């Protein structure tokens, strides 16, 4: 996998350069292993390298990565930022949405290894600086809708020249040029596209979303109030974050301030980048984790239920270790399969010469892992994990998937202006696990929004089917539960979005199961 992101810059500090890029992990050819799509930038004025910049699709053939961009027809040469994956037409093949600095692109999977650009045919028109995107079914009608965050009102033709004071001036120079602060630019409203029988209708205003013109970055849908429909949480850069509560019919009420997730515990707006949802304390309610700028902590909003949150960051050990890094991609994921969600954070500053202005900060930074101590506290174990985690880069999107199908989570990272990295969780898992792949029939085909609860000797765990989250990224859609030393899953309950419940009993661990809604459950061979 030889993808190298190039931000297309030439030293003129075009604002768009420092924000990308993301990554999508999905099985585009339905061969049982996961493939990877990388958005790429495009040349900006003054860029003179002899390199073709285009998005790249890599097919996974038994952990050998083959560049199939040309044959698949997805080598967009626009200035791309992120992507999202979803089976919008319920035909069993995963389609691809690409966010751009400029008009976004929607690729329909042709089911033969190729894609077709159907952007205009489907009614998609987003000319703004698109960032993160997420597929979800807003009204449980069986068709996936689409949310797209837009960042700022910016153009190459109107690129401000911004300077900052040097920490240690030399030769009479007091200031140096760098990337502008986001405060220089106005925010742009996000987009909500409603899927009506395979065609998309822009319902940004009708849904209640389009009235907010903020600097949108990360987005994740999720049922934060446990009422059976998916709400939407948006991380904004130096603006209040947003929480849109769904009325079940695709209409939303913005409730971030009321529910305690618009600002941090000190009442301040932070520079939100990436975001994820997960039940960190195993109480059956989704908690929210947001990554932020250097000088701020990343923020963990603990769901006190019913859907009221508190900033628990400093109380659970996540504050001090996150102050200095600048964080983007993130995931609440059970890395050691002990049944408790841990946290991964991808770091990298947005200012390439930050050391001139603050000697404590670096442009390239190492990523971090916080291990859940199962007592309401997290420990930063980055130093003890190994030198590959300590590798310094300018990380942005980080996607999570069981690449080698052994039950544990692997990590794929897209680094800004650098080489992508794949971190394999090595060795056979020491703890037991069970993996679930759902196939919806009366709900959306990918069963996004389904709630899965398992019961073992150690207690209950709940997770939701949701490939969104992190930053500019789409993740493995399969759900994996770590069950530590438990030898049997006594029961598993699947609440299909808007379409009933099924219960399965006495499942053996350490394998994946495919469940076709209302029809069957089958153990899947995962040998590569």
GIMOHU-V832822 format. One record per backbone hydrogen bond with DSSP energy under -1.0 kcal/mol. NH is the residue of the N-H (numbers start at 1). CO is the residue of the C=O. Records with the same first field share a line. If there is no record, write none. Layout:
# GIMOHU-V832822
NH = CO  CO
This chain:
# GIMOHU-V832822
5 = 418
17 = 14
19 = 16
22 = 81
24 = 37
25 = 474
26 = 35
28 = 26
35 = 26
36 = 58
37 = 24
38 = 56
44 = 8
47 = 44
51 = 49
55 = 76
56 = 38
58 = 36
59 = 66
61 = 64
64 = 61
66 = 59
68 = 57
72 = 68
73 = 69
74 = 69
76 = 74
80 = 40  78
81 = 99
84 = 97
86 = 95
88 = 86
90 = 87
95 = 86
96 = 107
97 = 84
98 = 105
99 = 82
101 = 79
102 = 100  128
104 = 126
105 = 98
107 = 96
108 = 116
110 = 114
115 = 72
116 = 108
118 = 106
122 = 118
124 = 119
130 = 100  128
131 = 149
132 = 217
134 = 147
136 = 145
145 = 136
146 = 193
147 = 134
148 = 191
149 = 132
151 = 129
153 = 186
154 = 152
164 = 176
166 = 174
167 = 356
173 = 170
176 = 164
178 = 162
184 = 181
185 = 182
188 = 151  214
191 = 148
193 = 146
194 = 201
196 = 199
199 = 196
200 = 122
201 = 194
203 = 192  201
207 = 203
208 = 205
209 = 204
210 = 204
212 = 209
216 = 150  214
217 = 235
220 = 233
222 = 231
224 = 222
231 = 222
232 = 244
233 = 220
234 = 242
235 = 218
237 = 215
241 = 262
242 = 234
244 = 232
245 = 253
247 = 251
252 = 207
253 = 245
255 = 243
259 = 255
261 = 256
264 = 268
267 = 264
272 = 236  270
273 = 291
275 = 470
276 = 289
278 = 287
280 = 278
287 = 278
288 = 301
289 = 276
290 = 299
291 = 274
295 = 323
296 = 293
299 = 290
301 = 288
302 = 310
304 = 308
309 = 259
310 = 302
312 = 300
316 = 312
318 = 313
322 = 319
323 = 320
327 = 292
328 = 346
329 = 396
331 = 344
333 = 342
335 = 333
342 = 333
343 = 370
344 = 331
345 = 368
346 = 329
348 = 326
349 = 363
354 = 351
356 = 353
357 = 354
358 = 354
361 = 358
365 = 393
367 = 389
368 = 345
370 = 343
371 = 379
373 = 377
378 = 316
379 = 371
381 = 369
385 = 381
393 = 365
395 = 347
396 = 414
397 = 21
399 = 412
401 = 410
403 = 401
405 = 402
410 = 401
411 = 423
412 = 399
413 = 421
414 = 397
416 = 394
418 = 415
420 = 3
421 = 413
423 = 411
426 = 424
432 = 484
434 = 481
435 = 511
436 = 479
437 = 513
439 = 515
440 = 445
447 = 444
449 = 465
450 = 447
451 = 495
452 = 463
453 = 493
454 = 461
455 = 491
456 = 459
459 = 456
461 = 454
463 = 452
465 = 450
470 = 275
474 = 23
475 = 467
476 = 400
479 = 436
481 = 434
483 = 432
484 = 337
486 = 483
489 = 507
490 = 455
491 = 455
492 = 504
493 = 453
494 = 502
495 = 451
496 = 500
499 = 496
502 = 494
504 = 492
506 = 490
507 = 489
510 = 433
513 = 435
514 = 522
515 = 437
516 = 520
517 = 439
519 = 516
520 = 516
522 = 514
524 = 512
